[in-house]
Amino acid sequence: MSLYITTVGTAITTLLGVFVGGAITHRSQQQRWSRDRQAEACALILRESSSVLIELGKLDARDLPVLDDGVRVPTPID
């Protein structure tokens, strides 16, 4: 009788270990995926903001035409 209890206990412990290990691995993979997506989003934001700053710098470097009443002509970026 104790042989059956030991065998069943071992089987249950093994299955429990497999399920807990799978859950921990799944959680770890989800966190890694989320962190990768956040890093990609941050890189995209930095790329786009750099492009905007470069274009604004180009605009600032050239003189914008001024109308008779002192109003500057709007540009496509405005």
NORBELBEL-V827688 format. One record per helix or strand of 3 or more residues. SS is the DSSP state (H for helix, E for strand). FROM is the first residue (numbers start at 0). LEN is the number of residues. If there is no record, write none. Layout:
# NORBELBEL-V827688
ss,from,len
SS,FROM,LEN
SS,FROM,LEN
This chain:
# NORBELBEL-V827688
ss,from,len
H,1,60
